[in-house]
Amino acid sequence: MQIQVTLALSEQSRTFELKGRLGWAMVQLANAGAKGVTPIERPAPRWSGYVFDLREMGIPIATHLEPHEGSYPGTHARYVLSCDAKVDLLGQEASA
């Protein structure tokens, strides 16, 4: 998957391309909107790694910790994109 992302950051916008799992993660975040996404809802091997790499590129992503019950109670992360984003798929069909 290869996508083009345009972020609306305050008075300016920024456009760049992402591919592979980073592109997939960005699509998930953009589609989730203000609700955000958790690794429980959208399983993937390295959500924290994808978020780290996207933040390194200057993409504002907030992390909210949420409690969970079950056999292994504790907390999990909910990742929320902190700006408006327009995502366009380059050359193939998008799957979110």
Secondary structure, DSSP 8 states (H G I E B T S, - for coil): -EEEEEEEETTEEEEEEEEHHHHHHHHHHHHHGGG-B-TTTS--TTHHHHHHHHHHTT--EEEEEEEE-SSS-EEEEEEEE-SEEEEEESSS----
